[in-house]
């Protein structure tokens, strides 16, 4: 994966930004924190969600992407 910088955003903003895109979460292997990359069918990563053991899931978009 070539994305090195992520910007955390609120859940509502995250789902507003990916809601109209053809993206699906792909869970990454491993334990906590559970991480999913939201990818297009062509493999472009448009976002990332990180589930916390305690607390809410955190959402990120690649830096520089609106």
Number of C-alpha atoms within 10 A of each C-alpha: 5 5 9 7 10 15 13 15 13 12 15 9 12 19 14 11 15 16 10 8 12 12 19 16 16 14 14 11 9 8 8 10 14 15 21 18 21 22 19 14 10 8 10 12 20 21 25 22 22 17 15 13 11 7 7 10 15 16 22 21 23 16 13 8 10 6
